[in-house]
Amino acid sequence: MDLSEAFESVLADSLYDYPSESFIWSLVRPLARSATENNALALDLIDLMLSSGYFIAGDLGQGSQFSPWPGGRDEWVERIEADWRAWGDEVPTPGSIVWFAATESGREAADKLLS
């Protein structure tokens, strides 16, 4: 698996669930030789996701209600990186940093990918 395959996996999963940072971390784990490298690859994948326009960042509330964060890609990436640094080399628990939702174009791309 490489980063583009991991991206496709997140995209496909986004049709059925809200991926979290820990899901991203687990996808890139086979590509990394250390926890530090794993974190860097996870952040690279998150940057790719948000740059694609297929995902938005946010929080999950009661009843799995997704709430997008204010701002845009640059603010989201900055916030995610800062929050991730606070975890050091530990694996963040699901949703402790961020949840992702597919945009309309992301859902369309996922549908094409799976058809």
Order of alpha helices (4+ residues) and beta strands (2+ residues): alpha-alpha-alpha-beta-beta-alpha-beta-alpha
